[in-house]
Structures are given as C-alpha cells and as structure tokens.
C-alpha cells in the first residue's frame, strides 16, 4: 500500500514587489510517498509569528498524525486533521496548516494517478478564466496608478482590480473625493470594455450609509464589483447595501471554514464569495464552498495572492467550477510566483488556463524554497 513516508515544513519570508517590497510570509508543506511521489502545498500565514506557529503545528501536530497513512485518502486525512485540532482549529493557525497539507495531498495524488487535480474534482467544465491584474494602489499617485492599469490592459488583461493603499494613512476609503478621483481616473485610462473591480480592503471601516453613497457614485464609472465594503460579519449592513445598489458585492477572504462560508452564503449578503484555498480548509474545503455557492446562485472568485502553489490549486478549483467569475494574478515579477516554479502561470490574451500536467501541474524549485527560508 502507498504510504506517506516524509513530511517537511518550510516557513518562507519574501519581499512583495506589489506592496513596496514589504515582507510577507507563507508556509510550504512537502509530502513524499513511499514510491517517491512528492506533493507540495501552501498556506498564506502572512505574519512572522503565524509562519512559525504553522511550522510547529506541521512538524509536531499533523505530521505524526498522518505519516504512514495512505496519501490517496484525501478526504479521510482532511477529516482526521480537523478532528485532531477541534479544540484549537476552528479557523486560524490550525486551519492554515490543514490547508497546506490538503493541497500537498491533492498534488501528490494527482501525480501518482497521472491526472491533473481538476480531474480529481470532477473534470474541467471551465476551460479558461478571464484574467484580472490585481494590485494595491498608490493613493498618493493617482495619475501614475491609472497609467499602471492602462499598461496592464495594453499587456492583454481584460479585467483589473485595485484597492487598499500602499500607505495605511492615505489608503483607499479614507477620503471620499480622492477615492472617487481614483475610480474615475482608472476608468478613463482603461476604457469602457475592461472589467474594473474596487477593493475597499481592511485599512478602513465604512458604515453602511457611506458604503451606499460611495458605491452609487462609483457606479457612474461602471465598476464590476465592490469588495469588502463593510466588515464581513455586518450582515444587516450588507443586506441594506445589497438593496440600495446595482453593483455586485464580493466578500469572504477573511472567512476560514466550510461552516463559516455556509452561513455567509445562506445569509444572502454577497453576490461573490472569495475563499482562499491556502487558509479556508484547502482544496477539499473550498470545493465544498464552491458547490454551496453554486447551489445558492452565488459566484466564486478565488482569493489567491500569495504563491504559485496557491495559484495552481485555485485554478484547478476554477476549472472544475460552474460559477467562476475571474482569476486574479499579480501582474509583475514576484518571488513566489515567478521564481518559485519552473513555468510561471500568466495570462495569455486576457485569460488564464489551468495546467494540464498531473497534480497541480507545476514544478517547485527546491533552491528557491531554501533561498527564502525563514526561521
């Protein structure tokens, strides 16, 4: 019987070029089976203390639990890890670690069986996804930001998304007139045929009246969706906003579990849910979330803004989904996207296509993993 014989954990630290080279943190998990097949997974730990905590859980918590088990039993192992961590794992660090393990197990399983992950999820029903250049905007240089978006369109992107802000003091959402000027300038720069999404982010906390006012003003410039306009748990505010605007609402990147997404979807507060496969219970969990969303006429947009492993896993989920909207990419060279794997994933003619090779369809460079190792 095929068994898991080796598990390694790699907390990584890297500078993010799309965020003024601020340091970010992820954790990679490498699982090797008794026949030598290797699978890679990732979680978006984001902070140094979280990366070290995930590393400890991987090494001391989950590795002893699943070593020697059959790696093809992905659902059984997912349930085993969730049950093992039930006292401390209903979201947070444990769920990050489970996500990384689950992605790695799917990668290994696909490679062992000679199948791309999307085949393990039911097959490819969405051959390609509209690609969106996704960036953190510079609110202190609005004209330059508008030109940057125009450049992405010239490079072939047919969708763009921006928000937050490189400086939290001047971030998007803090000044109504400046926010409106950004949206107006970007729309004028990219033209009317490009899908444009606005991400309010977490630097500010709008109240529902302000969210209604601003979204209605943005609607003059044809935004496709407004993202995180209110705190995620403000369901009544979302309902009031939903009734007052004509723009799609996207939310959910801060949610952790299938159960949490079930509540969010059934509450009907958003048009688009955004689970991150690197923190929302892995491929096993996000597949369930996507299906719950589809059953409730809710769209799916992956929150995928970390490594190429997350990108590949999210693409396989998109390929097997019927309710995918667009796929966000970091448009410029990035250590975790363009160094980490042999063949970086990028858009072609405005679309991104899921890899067809077995497993996740990517080849991780061990030398790059070692280069960014964090202890």
MOTA-V236679 format. One record per pair of residues at least 6 apart in sequence whose C-alpha atoms are under 7 Angstrom apart, sorted by sequence separation. I is the first residue (numbers start at 1). J is the second residue. D is the distance in whole Angstrom. If there is no record, write none. Layout:
{{I/J/D} {I/J/D}}
This chain:
{{15/21/4} {16/22/6} {32/38/4} {45/51/5} {89/95/6} {110/116/6} {118/124/6} {165/171/4} {173/179/6} {255/261/7} {277/283/6} {280/286/6} {293/299/6} {304/310/6} {318/324/6} {338/344/5} {346/352/6} {355/361/5} {15/22/5} {16/23/6} {31/38/6} {32/39/7} {82/89/7} {110/117/6} {138/145/6} {164/171/6} {165/172/6} {172/179/6} {304/311/6} {337/344/6} {15/23/4} {16/24/7} {30/38/7} {31/39/5} {137/145/6} {164/172/5} {14/23/5} {15/24/6} {30/39/6} {31/40/7} {85/94/7} {163/172/6} {277/286/6} {13/23/6} {14/24/6} {30/40/5} {107/117/7} {290/300/6} {304/314/7} {13/24/6} {14/25/7} {29/40/6} {30/41/7} {106/117/7} {275/286/7} {13/25/5} {28/40/7} {29/41/5} {302/314/6} {12/25/6} {13/26/7} {28/41/6} {29/42/6} {12/26/5} {28/42/4} {11/26/6} {12/27/6} {27/42/6} {28/43/7} {11/27/4} {26/42/7} {27/43/5} {10/27/6} {11/28/6} {26/43/6} {27/44/7} {81/98/7} {10/28/5} {26/44/5} {27/45/6} {211/229/6} {9/28/6} {10/29/6} {25/44/7} {26/45/5} {62/81/7} {133/152/7} {232/251/7} {251/270/7} {343/362/7} {9/29/5} {25/45/6} {26/46/6} {232/252/7} {250/270/6} {255/275/7} {8/29/6} {9/30/7} {25/46/4} {226/247/7} {249/270/5} {250/271/6} {251/272/7} {252/273/5} {253/274/5} {341/362/6} {342/363/6} {8/30/5} {24/46/5} {25/47/6} {208/230/7} {225/247/6} {226/248/6} {227/249/6} {228/250/6} {249/271/5} {250/272/5} {251/273/5} {252/274/5} {253/275/5} {341/363/5} {342/364/7} {7/30/6} {8/31/7} {24/47/7} {25/48/6} {206/229/7} {207/230/7} {224/247/6} {225/248/5} {226/249/5} {227/250/5} {228/251/5} {248/271/6} {249/272/6} {250/273/6} {251/274/6} {252/275/6} {253/276/6} {256/279/6} {257/280/5} {300/323/6} {301/324/6} {341/364/4} {342/365/7} {7/31/5} {27/51/6} {78/102/7} {133/157/7} {206/230/6} {224/248/7} {225/249/6} {226/250/6} {227/251/6} {256/280/4} {257/281/6} {299/323/5} {300/324/5} {301/325/6} {304/328/7} {340/364/6} {341/365/6} {6/31/6} {7/32/6} {26/51/6} {132/157/6} {137/162/6} {205/230/7} {225/250/7} {255/280/7} {299/324/6} {300/325/6} {301/326/6} {302/327/7} {305/330/7} {340/365/6} {6/32/5} {25/51/6} {131/157/6} {132/158/7} {133/159/6} {134/160/6} {135/161/6} {136/162/6} {137/163/5} {139/165/6} {197/223/6} {205/231/7} {272/298/6} {273/299/6} {274/300/6} {276/302/6} {299/325/7} {301/327/7} {5/32/6} {6/33/7} {131/158/7} {132/159/4} {133/160/5} {134/161/5} {135/162/5} {136/163/5} {137/164/7} {138/165/5} {173/200/6} {196/223/5} {197/224/5} {198/225/6} {199/226/6} {200/227/6} {201/228/6} {258/285/6} {271/298/5} {272/299/5} {273/300/5} {274/301/5} {275/302/6} {276/303/5} {4/32/6} {5/33/5} {74/102/7} {131/159/6} {132/160/5} {133/161/6} {134/162/6} {136/164/6} {137/165/5} {138/166/6} {172/200/6} {196/224/5} {197/225/5} {198/226/5} {199/227/4} {200/228/6} {261/289/7} {265/293/6} {271/299/6} {272/300/5} {273/301/6} {274/302/5} {275/303/6} {276/304/6} {308/336/6} {340/368/6} {4/33/4} {5/34/6} {132/161/7} {136/165/6} {137/166/6} {195/224/6} {197/226/6} {198/227/6} {199/228/6} {200/229/6} {208/237/5} {212/241/6} {216/245/6} {272/301/7} {274/303/5} {294/323/6} {307/336/5} {308/337/5} {339/368/7} {3/33/6} {4/34/6} {136/166/6} {174/204/7} {239/269/6} {258/288/7} {262/292/7} {287/317/7} {306/336/7} {307/337/5} {2/33/7} {3/34/5} {74/105/6} {139/170/6} {173/204/6} {238/269/5} {258/289/6} {2/34/6} {74/106/7} {139/171/6} {171/203/7} {212/244/7} {278/310/6} {2/35/7} {139/172/7} {208/241/6} {212/245/7} {277/310/7} {71/105/6} {187/221/6} {235/269/6} {159/194/5} {160/195/6} {161/196/6} {162/197/7} {163/198/6} {164/199/7} {168/203/6} {183/218/7} {319/354/7} {158/194/5} {159/195/4} {160/196/5} {161/197/5} {162/198/6} {163/199/4} {164/200/6} {72/109/5} {149/186/7} {153/190/7} {158/195/6} {159/196/6} {160/197/6} {161/198/6} {162/199/6} {163/200/6} {164/201/5} {184/221/6} {277/314/7} {71/109/7} {163/201/7} {180/218/7} {316/354/6} {54/93/6} {58/97/6} {146/185/6} {150/189/5} {164/203/7} {315/354/5} {11/51/6} {53/93/7} {57/97/7} {142/182/6} {146/186/5} {150/190/5} {11/52/7} {149/190/7} {143/185/7} {147/189/7} {50/93/7} {54/97/6} {146/189/6} {11/55/6} {9/55/6} {313/360/6} {312/360/6} {9/58/6} {9/59/7} {253/303/6} {45/96/7} {43/96/5} {43/97/7} {7/63/6} {43/99/6} {43/100/5} {42/100/4} {41/100/5} {41/101/6} {6/67/7} {42/103/7} {5/67/6} {41/103/5} {4/67/5} {5/68/6} {40/103/7} {41/104/4} {4/68/5} {40/104/4} {3/68/5} {4/69/6} {39/104/5} {3/69/5} {4/70/6} {39/105/6} {3/70/5} {4/71/6} {40/107/6} {2/70/6} {3/71/6} {39/107/5} {39/108/4} {38/108/5} {29/100/6} {37/108/6} {28/100/7} {29/101/6} {31/104/6} {30/104/7} {37/111/7} {29/104/7} {37/112/6} {18/135/6} {19/136/6} {18/136/7} {19/166/6} {91/256/5} {91/257/6} {99/277/7} {100/278/6} {99/278/5} {103/282/6} {99/279/6} {102/282/5} {103/283/6} {99/280/7} {102/283/6} {96/278/6} {99/281/5} {100/282/7} {102/284/7} {96/279/5} {98/281/6} {99/282/4} {95/279/6} {98/282/7} {95/280/7} {95/281/6} {126/318/7} {127/319/6} {158/350/5} {126/319/5} {156/349/5} {157/350/4} {125/319/6} {126/320/6} {132/326/7} {134/328/6} {156/350/5} {124/319/5} {125/320/5} {126/321/7} {131/326/6} {132/327/6} {133/328/6} {134/329/6} {135/330/7} {124/320/5} {125/321/6} {126/322/7} {130/326/5} {131/327/5} {132/328/5} {133/329/5} {134/330/6} {123/320/6} {125/322/7} {129/326/6} {130/327/6} {131/328/6} {132/329/6} {133/330/6} {134/331/7} {118/316/5} {122/320/6} {129/327/6} {131/329/7} {133/331/5} {117/316/6} {118/317/7} {121/320/6} {118/319/6} {118/320/6} {75/284/7} {103/313/7} {131/347/6} {131/350/6} {130/350/6} {131/351/5} {130/351/4} {131/352/6} {129/351/5} {130/352/6} {128/351/6} {129/352/5} {128/352/6} {129/353/7} {128/353/5} {127/353/7} {44/278/5} {43/278/4} {44/279/6} {42/278/6} {43/279/6} {116/356/6} {116/357/6} {117/358/7} {116/358/4} {117/359/5} {115/358/4} {116/359/5} {117/360/6} {114/358/5} {115/359/6} {116/360/6} {116/361/7} {111/358/5} {110/358/5} {111/359/5} {110/359/4} {109/359/7} {108/359/6} {107/359/4} {106/359/7} {107/360/5} {44/306/6} {42/309/6} {41/309/6} {42/310/6} {17/334/6} {16/334/7} {14/372/6} {13/372/6} {12/372/5} {13/373/6} {12/373/5} {13/374/6} {11/373/6} {12/374/5} {10/373/6} {11/374/5}}
